[in-house]
Amino acid sequence: MKLILYTDGGARGNPGPGAVGVVIKNKEGKVIKEVGKFIGRATNNEAEYKAIIEGLKECKEKKAGELECFLDSLLVVSQLNGKFKVKDKKIKILWNEAKSLEKNFKEVLYHHIPRTKNYLADKIVNEVLDSL
């Protein structure tokens, strides 16, 4: 089974209060799950990684075989695709966790998209942060 995953993470203050937004769609494009969580104090990059990790965990629970992931963080997509090195120690831990979770799927693809195409995950992040 193939799932489509949209994730976003954000922190107000960078670092500051952080949240993640996850939207999972089936291959027909129907939303089958949404998740929004407060993650405590984080940087924007930490929040982006925590969002993709949360999404990978949710898709694992749904027993997805293939996964297509869409993020609006060019840095995170480039790091997960092996185009950029991960130098920050905290980010390296999160990168390792994401890479470990990838092993639960036959295929995981990461794509960078503009924030305007990631509006639902972005909206979830802002709703969580606005509720604090």
BAFI-3210 file (N, C-alpha, C; in Angstrom, 3 decimals, decimal comma, padded with zeros to 6 digits):
// residues 132
n [1|2|3|4|5|6|7|8|9|10|11|12|13|14|15|16|17|18|19|20|21|22|23|24|25|26|27|28|29|30|31|32|33|34|35|36|37|38|39|40|41|42|43|44|45|46|47|48|49|50|51|52|53|54|55|56|57|58|59|60|61|62|63|64|65|66|67|68|69|70|71|72|73|74|75|76|77|78|79|80|81|82|83|84|85|86|87|88|89|90|91|92|93|94|95|96|97|98|99|100|101|102|103|104|105|106|107|108|109|110|111|112|113|114|115|116|117|118|119|120|121|122|123|124|125|126|127|128|129|130|131|132]
n.u [000,850|000,534|001,249|000,749|002,550|002,481|004,345|005,067|006,959|007,379|008,722|008,224|010,108|012,518|015,196|012,104|008,692|007,544|005,968|004,438|003,027|001,128|-000,014|-001,670|-002,309|-004,232|-003,457|-005,235|-005,526|-007,114|-007,539|-006,484|-005,546|-004,746|-002,384|-001,473|000,902|002,298|005,677|007,377|010,220|012,046|014,111|013,429|014,401|014,740|012,060|011,017|012,282|011,254|008,635|008,666|009,551|007,425|005,454|006,478|006,331|003,543|002,735|003,972|002,477|000,146|000,806|002,047|003,605|004,975|006,084|005,536|006,888|006,285|007,686|008,195|010,678|013,629|016,219|015,955|014,856|016,963|019,016|017,938|017,802|020,446|021,979|022,953|025,217|024,844|025,570|025,070|024,818|022,435|020,559|021,616|021,044|018,249|018,076|019,221|017,234|015,049|016,104|016,368|013,683|012,848|013,513|011,328|009,795|009,260|009,943|010,893|010,332|011,475|010,334|010,760|008,529|006,776|005,702|003,060|001,939|001,881|-000,040|-001,999|-000,633|000,967|-001,003|-001,990|000,234|000,335|-002,171|-001,806|000,276|-000,978|-002,837|-001,564]
n.v [-001,180|002,192|005,339|008,873|011,462|014,457|016,808|019,218|021,438|023,788|026,591|029,122|031,821|030,534|029,330|028,244|027,879|024,918|022,993|020,241|019,225|016,820|015,209|012,597|010,961|008,749|006,823|007,827|010,398|011,147|012,445|010,610|010,698|013,102|014,850|016,858|018,254|019,589|020,201|021,215|023,290|024,199|024,359|025,637|023,771|021,458|021,016|020,501|018,050|016,486|016,441|014,936|012,529|011,879|011,570|009,377|007,384|007,251|006,358|003,906|002,566|002,349|000,461|000,960|000,309|001,648|005,006|008,385|011,422|014,800|017,904|021,250|022,130|022,720|022,193|019,947|018,005|017,834|016,889|014,408|013,129|012,777|014,739|016,943|017,272|016,393|018,366|019,453|018,355|017,742|017,629|015,545|013,325|013,266|012,918|010,373|008,890|009,218|007,988|005,393|004,708|004,655|002,132|000,534|000,508|-000,313|001,557|004,951|008,203|011,537|014,809|018,230|020,888|023,980|026,142|026,899|024,696|022,979|023,562|022,438|020,886|022,930|024,640|023,101|023,065|025,813|026,095|024,519|025,959|028,442|027,784|027,702]
n.w [000,000|-000,842|000,576|000,923|002,299|004,040|005,762|008,320|010,305|012,926|014,734|017,007|017,400|017,214|018,520|020,069|021,238|019,806|017,158|015,387|012,266|010,594|007,726|006,282|003,314|001,219|-001,765|-003,586|-002,853|-000,735|002,501|005,235|007,781|010,273|012,205|014,904|017,023|020,001|020,609|022,473|023,331|020,500|017,523|014,210|012,313|013,888|014,525|011,976|011,398|013,520|012,747|010,316|011,372|013,107|011,161|009,681|011,645|012,025|009,481|009,434|011,368|009,925|008,170|005,687|002,548|000,577|000,432|-000,128|000,467|001,297|001,891|003,056|003,686|002,339|003,212|004,992|003,265|001,399|003,067|003,926|001,489|000,988|-000,223|001,116|003,840|007,311|009,923|012,454|015,805|017,275|015,225|013,742|015,339|015,091|012,313|012,094|013,416|011,683|009,372|010,326|010,721|008,072|007,201|007,602|005,376|001,908|000,017|000,226|-000,647|-000,851|-001,293|-002,094|-001,596|-002,278|000,417|000,004|-001,222|000,811|002,588|004,373|006,350|007,346|008,327|010,441|012,179|012,870|014,115|016,411|017,679|018,013|019,895|022,313]
ca.u [000,000|001,283|000,667|001,339|002,770|002,853|004,709|005,613|007,317|007,680|009,020|008,097|011,257|013,643|014,263|010,939|007,650|007,497|004,869|004,497|001,782|001,259|-001,202|-001,471|-003,328|-004,093|-002,954|-006,260|-005,465|-008,043|-006,889|-006,891|-005,140|-004,073|-001,807|-000,832|001,453|003,258|006,908|008,236|011,167|012,762|014,411|012,620|014,917|014,374|010,621|010,810|012,669|010,302|007,416|008,819|009,631|006,054|004,767|006,969|005,756|002,117|002,613|004,361|001,291|-000,853|001,380|002,369|004,767|005,663|005,772|006,006|006,864|006,378|008,062|008,579|012,037|014,621|017,352|015,648|014,737|018,316|019,752|017,374|018,141|021,891|022,630|023,643|025,666|024,246|026,691|024,586|024,696|021,022|019,905|022,134|020,270|016,937|018,298|019,401|015,933|014,271|016,687|016,025|012,263|012,724|013,702|010,036|009,085|009,977|010,469|010,538|010,802|011,309|010,226|010,574|007,423|006,601|004,787|001,679|001,452|001,909|-000,878|-002,738|000,307|001,351|-002,161|-002,030|001,312|-000,077|-003,285|-001,228|001,014|-001,942|-003,632|-000,748]
ca.v [000,000|003,442|006,502|010,171|012,108|015,875|017,176|020,551|021,741|025,196|027,083|030,575|032,336|029,797|028,364|028,690|026,851|024,221|022,067|019,499|018,921|015,650|014,872|011,367|010,728|007,505|007,084|008,578|011,784|011,389|012,539|009,515|011,008|014,375|014,893|018,090|018,057|020,514|019,442|021,939|024,252|023,605|025,226|025,270|022,542|020,344|020,789|019,850|016,639|015,806|016,249|013,797|011,335|011,585|011,059|008,030|006,489|007,088|005,540|002,546|001,992|002,085|-000,632|001,389|-000,314|002,723|006,295|009,576|012,468|016,163|018,844|022,564|022,439|022,266|021,646|018,598|017,123|017,641|016,022|013,051|012,552|012,593|015,800|017,811|016,613|016,846|018,733|019,749|017,115|017,465|017,262|014,224|012,334|013,198|012,336|008,930|008,305|009,172|006,961|004,100|004,464|004,357|000,693|-000,135|000,662|-000,763|002,739|006,260|009,296|012,858|015,883|019,586|021,626|025,299|026,170|027,012|023,341|022,231|024,426|021,745|020,586|024,234|025,112|022,308|023,591|027,117|025,906|024,038|027,049|029,476|027,323|027,728]
ca.w [000,000|-000,926|001,242|000,638|003,585|004,086|007,127|008,539|011,679|013,095|016,075|017,099|018,139|016,609|019,112|020,817|021,259|018,523|016,884|014,125|011,579|009,733|006,949|005,522|002,296|000,475|-003,125|-004,313|-002,410|000,361|003,814|006,123|009,155|010,548|013,546|015,318|018,373|020,591|020,867|023,401|022,752|019,369|016,388|013,049|011,708|014,774|014,365|010,673|011,551|014,405|011,963|009,415|012,226|013,519|009,984|009,391|012,660|011,720|008,272|009,834|012,027|008,886|007,391|004,332|001,939|-000,122|001,028|-000,833|001,487|000,794|002,941|002,523|004,136|001,369|003,955|005,490|002,095|000,858|003,995|003,890|000,185|000,924|-001,009|002,082|005,065|008,568|010,785|013,798|016,585|017,585|013,965|013,352|016,095|014,457|010,994|012,305|013,749|010,435|008,505|010,917|010,434|006,646|006,993|007,714|004,110|000,710|-000,660|000,778|-001,487|-000,240|-002,275|-001,586|-002,209|-001,661|001,559|-000,489|-001,553|002,071|003,433|005,423|007,442|007,896|009,096|011,684|013,036|013,388|015,057|017,678|018,301|018,398|021,055|023,536]
c.u [000,893|000,515|001,449|001,390|003,202|003,189|005,228|005,923|007,654|007,945|008,911|009,201|012,552|014,973|013,142|009,919|007,503|006,324|005,123|003,093|002,031|-000,074|-000,868|-002,652|-003,125|-003,686|-003,967|-006,294|-006,433|-007,276|-007,421|-006,453|-004,463|-003,576|-001,196|-000,362|002,376|004,493|007,844|009,158|011,980|013,177|013,481|013,094|014,618|012,898|010,319|011,165|011,688|008,983|007,548|008,915|008,229|005,272|005,189|006,403|004,282|001,907|003,030|003,174|000,221|-000,367|001,614|003,597|005,639|005,183|006,362|005,791|007,084|006,604|008,393|009,947|013,040|015,827|017,094|015,540|016,128|019,157|019,241|017,668|019,649|022,629|023,413|024,062|024,936|025,393|026,271|024,311|023,252|020,273|020,356|021,376|018,890|017,026|018,431|018,077|015,061|014,790|016,388|014,563|012,029|012,795|012,403|009,249|009,927|010,641|009,975|011,167|010,517|011,325|010,077|009,424|007,351|005,580|003,323|001,082|001,394|000,990|-001,566|-001,829|000,743|000,233|-002,246|-000,986|000,866|-001,253|-002,781|-000,546|000,079|-002,728|-002,867|-001,066]
c.v [001,241|004,543|007,750|010,929|013,553|016,207|018,604|020,696|023,213|025,534|028,593|031,102|031,733|029,959|029,036|027,575|026,241|023,285|021,369|019,301|017,802|015,415|013,639|011,196|009,353|007,840|007,819|010,050|012,134|011,419|011,417|009,739|012,367|014,327|016,276|017,923|019,205|019,707|020,137|022,889|023,553|024,701|024,816|023,963|021,317|020,000|020,099|018,365|015,879|015,557|015,040|012,498|010,920|010,987|009,648|007,018|006,211|006,190|004,097|001,849|001,612|001,010|-000,268|000,638|000,737|004,050|007,411|010,745|013,836|017,108|020,177|023,020|021,848|021,638|020,201|017,611|016,820|016,743|014,590|012,349|012,389|013,648|016,763|016,964|017,201|017,103|018,958|018,452|016,747|016,994|015,877|013,108|012,150|012,584|010,817|008,244|008,188|008,066|005,551|003,730|004,122|002,864|-000,098|-000,132|000,128|000,412|003,988|007,316|010,615|013,918|017,217|020,235|023,012|025,228|026,226|025,661|022,450|022,905|023,687|021,417|021,871|024,787|024,394|022,826|024,893|027,022|025,448|025,201|028,178|029,092|027,380|028,941]
c.w [000,000|-000,210|000,843|001,966|003,393|005,533|007,151|010,019|011,774|014,542|016,053|018,007|017,658|017,355|019,907|020,837|019,872|018,407|015,560|013,590|010,588|009,037|006,120|004,573|001,675|-000,957|-003,995|-003,891|-001,290|001,692|004,706|007,568|009,195|011,986|013,761|016,753|018,747|020,953|021,844|022,667|021,665|018,399|015,246|012,430|012,570|014,611|013,038|010,747|012,438|013,679|011,035|010,206|012,674|012,344|009,619|010,383|012,378|010,498|008,533|010,493|011,018|007,913|005,926|003,838|001,260|000,432|000,181|000,112|000,859|001,965|002,304|003,033|003,144|002,068|004,376|004,332|001,529|001,753|003,938|002,563|-000,019|000,118|-000,125|003,278|006,260|009,534|012,234|014,565|016,894|016,336|013,512|014,075|015,454|013,062|011,108|012,616|012,497|009,520|009,021|010,620|008,965|006,367|007,087|006,400|002,961|000,010|000,052|-000,114|-000,789|-001,338|-001,570|-002,348|-001,567|-000,528|001,106|-000,873|-000,305|003,098|004,576|006,612|008,128|008,779|010,448|012,665|013,680|014,353|016,413|018,393|018,758|019,640|022,376|024,401]
res [m|k|l|i|l|y|t|d|g|g|a|r|g|n|p|g|p|g|a|v|g|v|v|i|k|n|k|e|g|k|v|i|k|e|v|g|k|f|i|g|r|a|t|n|n|e|a|e|y|k|a|i|i|e|g|l|k|e|c|k|e|k|k|a|g|e|l|e|c|f|l|d|s|l|l|v|v|s|q|l|n|g|k|f|k|v|k|d|k|k|i|k|i|l|w|n|e|a|k|s|l|e|k|n|f|k|e|v|l|y|h|h|i|p|r|t|k|n|y|l|a|d|k|i|v|n|e|v|l|d|s|l]
***
